[in-house]
Amino acid sequence: MKQTLELRLGQHLAMTPQMRQAIRFLQLSSIELRAELREIAESNFMLELEDEPPYDEWGADPGPERGGRAMEDLPEPEASLRDRLFWQLDNARLSEREHVIGAVVVDSIDARGYLDASVDELVETLEDLGLGAGPEEVEAILRRVQRFEPTGVGARTLSECLQRQLEELATDTPYREPALVVARFHLEMVARHDLVGLRRELGTSREELDGALALLRRLNPRPGAGYAGAPTEYITPDLRVLREGTKWKVELNPGTIPRLRINPLYAGFVRRGSHGTENQSLKRHLAEARSLLKSLGNRTETMLRVARAIVRRQREFLERGDEGMRPLVLREIASELGLHESTVSRVTSGKHVQTPRGVFELKHFFSNQISSPNGGAASAVAVRAHLRRIIEGEEPGRPWSDQRLASNLEQAGFPVARRTVAKYRESMGIPTSNERRRAGAANLNASA
């Protein structure tokens, strides 16, 4: 083999520690960032917090005379369903890609233990995170999550939840097979107490049907109910939107981030031209402090740029509410500001803005587009708001079906399918037309 030397030119991006720090700061919420900055300030003597309270207010042991309790006397917090699922996800044998998909799935499971999003919505969420995954791949990871404890978790319907629990039972469990058939196809007949029709559909004896129903009653229709609820979280908005005349102004909430500065006394000890070990240590800490302050400045600037771009596009929402929300995707903001979509995603995740309409996560302002025949477009948020207004305007006792609601939306310029109307209605917690009719009749009888 002949050995040769050749010269090649190429370009590549090296991820420096400063770049990694800047990216990490972007994705941290204000609470997480405050904790990290305090930890960094304790390890770098060149940094000091300008607004740190006295030590005895936040860090000292209160002692018995002040009503303090030893740490070992405090009860351990109960694990929530979310904590339990993420613990199992972290211990599952998954690739990094599969773990990200699993995290999105687990994050979409509500307190009852049910999946609160469709597979298509999970795919869209993964696209926003920069991970292209097809429905089949997401469905495969969902099936893995559905094998986690508690049994039945991650189901999309009551039928699926009960089926998962029955499938985990031993195959020789009495009445398991007829119970599976009932859970899969005939839960509505059980709800109507149509036992005669149910026996006819199953072709079983009364004893076998009673055994199957007894087995179903022993299952848990809410697998997440036995776990501690999510801890109460108090949101401190990172940004504020204020109206000044006819314009909207975006500003940083100064109370979210502790003010850091370089300690002038220690910085003055750095001697130029000296190569001593002590002076090199001072220089290194000073360089790290300046790099951190620069990363914080970049985070603030990027947050303000992204928030201002969002406000420019969602002005109608600020003035009219949900019906004024226009369709918006991460790509639009990224293209306007010359940023990568992943950067916009990091900025808008976990960051909240206070507006005259309330406090919202920045991701709230992004919504899928629904096109109309005349070439216009509306956001899914606006369609939901319009749907709610139509339902609130129904004649008492005569609610409209999902098909009629879809027709009304189409007349208003929002062409959506009946199943889309049903999905939006369920997401807003609005019952079916039959349930609304029964509720209306009950109210009329009560007032008579």
LINBEL-V731865 format. One record per residue. N is the residue number from 1. RES is the residue in one small letter. D_FIRST is the distance of its C-alpha to the first C-alpha in whole Angstrom. Layout:
N | RES | D_FIRST
N | RES | D_FIRST
This chain:
1 | m | 0
2 | k | 4
3 | q | 6
4 | t | 10
5 | l | 13
6 | e | 16
7 | l | 19
8 | r | 21
9 | l | 24
10 | g | 26
11 | q | 29
12 | h | 30
13 | l | 33
14 | a | 33
15 | m | 36
16 | t | 38
17 | p | 41
18 | q | 43
19 | m | 42
20 | r | 42
21 | q | 46
22 | a | 47
23 | i | 46
24 | r | 47
25 | f | 51
26 | l | 51
27 | q | 51
28 | l | 53
29 | s | 57
30 | s | 59
31 | i | 60
32 | e | 57
33 | l | 56
34 | r | 59
35 | a | 58
36 | e | 55
37 | l | 56
38 | r | 59
39 | e | 56
40 | i | 54
41 | a | 57
42 | e | 58
43 | s | 54
44 | n | 54
45 | f | 57
46 | m | 57
47 | l | 58
48 | e | 62
49 | l | 63
50 | e | 66
51 | d | 68
52 | e | 68
53 | p | 71
54 | p | 72
55 | y | 71
56 | d | 74
57 | e | 74
58 | w | 70
59 | g | 69
60 | a | 71
61 | d | 73
62 | p | 76
63 | g | 78
64 | p | 80
65 | e | 83
66 | r | 81
67 | g | 81
68 | g | 77
69 | r | 75
70 | a | 73
71 | m | 69
72 | e | 70
73 | d | 73
74 | l | 71
75 | p | 71
76 | e | 67
77 | p | 67
78 | e | 66
79 | a | 63
80 | s | 63
81 | l | 62
82 | r | 59
83 | d | 58
84 | r | 58
85 | l | 56
86 | f | 53
87 | w | 53
88 | q | 52
89 | l | 50
90 | d | 48
91 | n | 48
92 | a | 47
93 | r | 43
94 | l | 42
95 | s | 39
96 | e | 40
97 | r | 40
98 | e | 43
99 | h | 45
100 | v | 45
101 | i | 47
102 | g | 49
103 | a | 50
104 | v | 51
105 | v | 53
106 | v | 55
107 | d | 56
108 | s | 58
109 | i | 60
110 | d | 63
111 | a | 66
112 | r | 67
113 | g | 63
114 | y | 63
115 | l | 60
116 | d | 62
117 | a | 59
118 | s | 58
119 | v | 54
120 | d | 54
121 | e | 56
122 | l | 53
123 | v | 50
124 | e | 52
125 | t | 52
126 | l | 48
127 | e | 47
128 | d | 49
129 | l | 47
130 | g | 44
131 | l | 43
132 | g | 43
133 | a | 44
134 | g | 46
135 | p | 49
136 | e | 48
137 | e | 45
138 | v | 48
139 | e | 51
140 | a | 48
141 | i | 48
142 | l | 52
143 | r | 52
144 | r | 50
145 | v | 53
146 | q | 56
147 | r | 55
148 | f | 56
149 | e | 59
150 | p | 62
151 | t | 62
152 | g | 62
153 | v | 61
154 | g | 59
155 | a | 61
156 | r | 62
157 | t | 65
158 | l | 68
159 | s | 67
160 | e | 63
161 | c | 64
162 | l | 67
163 | q | 64
164 | r | 62
165 | q | 64
166 | l | 65
167 | e | 62
168 | e | 61
169 | l | 64
170 | a | 64
171 | t | 64
172 | d | 68
173 | t | 69
174 | p | 73
175 | y | 73
176 | r | 69
177 | e | 69
178 | p | 72
179 | a | 71
180 | l | 68
181 | v | 70
182 | v | 72
183 | a | 70
184 | r | 67
185 | f | 70
186 | h | 74
187 | l | 74
188 | e | 76
189 | m | 79
190 | v | 79
191 | a | 79
192 | r | 82
193 | h | 84
194 | d | 84
195 | l | 83
196 | v | 85
197 | g | 83
198 | l | 80
199 | r | 81
200 | r | 81
201 | e | 78
202 | l | 76
203 | g | 79
204 | t | 79
205 | s | 82
206 | r | 84
207 | e | 83
208 | e | 79
209 | l | 79
210 | d | 81
211 | g | 78
212 | a | 75
213 | l | 77
214 | a | 78
215 | l | 74
216 | l | 73
217 | r | 76
218 | r | 74
219 | l | 71
220 | n | 70
221 | p | 70
222 | r | 69
223 | p | 66
224 | g | 66
225 | a | 69
226 | g | 69
227 | y | 67
228 | a | 68
229 | g | 68
230 | a | 66
231 | p | 67
232 | t | 69
233 | e | 67
234 | y | 68
235 | i | 67
236 | t | 67
237 | p | 66
238 | d | 63
239 | l | 64
240 | r | 68
241 | v | 69
242 | l | 72
243 | r | 74
244 | e | 75
245 | g | 78
246 | t | 76
247 | k | 72
248 | w | 70
249 | k | 69
250 | v | 66
251 | e | 66
252 | l | 64
253 | n | 66
254 | p | 67
255 | g | 67
256 | t | 64
257 | i | 62
258 | p | 63
259 | r | 63
260 | l | 61
261 | r | 61
262 | i | 59
263 | n | 61
264 | p | 63
265 | l | 64
266 | y | 60
267 | a | 58
268 | g | 61
269 | f | 59
270 | v | 56
271 | r | 56
272 | r | 54
273 | g | 52
274 | s | 52
275 | h | 49
276 | g | 51
277 | t | 50
278 | e | 53
279 | n | 52
280 | q | 49
281 | s | 50
282 | l | 53
283 | k | 50
284 | r | 48
285 | h | 51
286 | l | 52
287 | a | 49
288 | e | 49
289 | a | 52
290 | r | 52
291 | s | 49
292 | l | 51
293 | l | 54
294 | k | 52
295 | s | 50
296 | l | 54
297 | g | 55
298 | n | 52
299 | r | 53
300 | t | 57
301 | e | 56
302 | t | 54
303 | m | 56
304 | l | 59
305 | r | 57
306 | v | 56
307 | a | 60
308 | r | 61
309 | a | 59
310 | i | 61
311 | v | 64
312 | r | 64
313 | r | 63
314 | q | 65
315 | r | 68
316 | e | 70
317 | f | 70
318 | l | 71
319 | e | 74
320 | r | 75
321 | g | 73
322 | d | 71
323 | e | 72
324 | g | 71
325 | m | 67
326 | r | 65
327 | p | 61
328 | l | 58
329 | v | 55
330 | l | 52
331 | r | 50
332 | e | 53
333 | i | 54
334 | a | 50
335 | s | 50
336 | e | 53
337 | l | 52
338 | g | 48
339 | l | 47
340 | h | 45
341 | e | 47
342 | s | 46
343 | t | 47
344 | v | 51
345 | s | 51
346 | r | 50
347 | v | 53
348 | t | 55
349 | s | 55
350 | g | 57
351 | k | 59
352 | h | 63
353 | v | 65
354 | q | 69
355 | t | 70
356 | p | 74
357 | r | 73
358 | g | 72
359 | v | 69
360 | f | 66
361 | e | 62
362 | l | 60
363 | k | 58
364 | h | 62
365 | f | 62
366 | f | 59
367 | s | 60
368 | n | 59
369 | q | 60
370 | i | 63
371 | s | 63
372 | s | 67
373 | p | 67
374 | n | 69
375 | g | 65
376 | g | 66
377 | a | 64
378 | a | 66
379 | s | 64
380 | a | 64
381 | v | 66
382 | a | 69
383 | v | 69
384 | r | 70
385 | a | 72
386 | h | 74
387 | l | 74
388 | r | 76
389 | r | 78
390 | i | 79
391 | i | 80
392 | e | 82
393 | g | 84
394 | e | 85
395 | e | 88
396 | p | 89
397 | g | 89
398 | r | 87
399 | p | 84
400 | w | 81
401 | s | 79
402 | d | 75
403 | q | 75
404 | r | 78
405 | l | 76
406 | a | 73
407 | s | 76
408 | n | 77
409 | l | 74
410 | e | 73
411 | q | 76
412 | a | 75
413 | g | 72
414 | f | 70
415 | p | 69
416 | v | 67
417 | a | 67
418 | r | 70
419 | r | 67
420 | t | 66
421 | v | 70
422 | a | 70
423 | k | 67
424 | y | 68
425 | r | 71
426 | e | 70
427 | s | 68
428 | m | 71
429 | g | 73
430 | i | 75
431 | p | 77
432 | t | 77
433 | s | 80
434 | n | 82
435 | e | 82
436 | r | 83
437 | r | 86
438 | r | 87
439 | a | 86
440 | g | 88
441 | a | 91
442 | a | 91
443 | n | 92
444 | l | 94
445 | n | 96
446 | a | 96
447 | s | 98
448 | a | 100
